[in-house]
Amino acid sequence: MSKKIACVITDLFEDIEYTEPVNAFKDAGHEVVTIEKEKGKVVQGKQGETEVEIDASIDDVKPEDFDALFIPGGFSPDQLRADDRFVEFVKPFMADKDKPVLAICHGPQLLITAKTLEGRMATGYKSIAQDMINAGANFKDEEVVVCHNDLVTSRNPNDIPAFNRESLKVLNG
């Protein structure tokens, strides 16, 4: 069954941490909706290889409109977590076991700020490992960690094949 996936993203996202999972999700028949502060804005990847036109403004979407949440890494999650609208948007996904959250590299920074990692198994980029532990996560230094079949996390671009594989398993239920 096709899922509608919310992707929260802004400038300086890690290019392949967006493009490769999104291509895998779309190839599997899922819909990805990009969300930022401003609909129609074009955001740039930090490698300068990727431009993404934003589908929807954070002010015009609700978590209940989506089946899953995807948070690519780079500097994007750190910028988004400074905006309470994005922090509040992610919380219902983490609370609803039927709505998978897929976060790679620095993506869990948004989950840290939302205070939703307590007691969850997860991984992320090495530089945020201690932050995740401080937020109550059971941090695992593994290429992909799946917690309760609704939270999929990976550490870095090298982990993308495992991240995509496990994300698709969870999405396809």
Buried (B, 14 or more C-beta within 10 A) or exposed (E): EEBEBBBBBBBBBBBBBBBBBBEBBEEBEBEBBBBBBEBEBEBBBBEEEBEBEBBBBBEEBEBEEBBBBBBBBBBBBBBBBEBEBBBEBBBBBBEBEEBBBBBBBBBBBBBBBBEBBEEBBBBBBEEBBEBBEEBBBBBBEBBBBBBEEBBBBBBBBEBBEBBBEBBBEBBEE
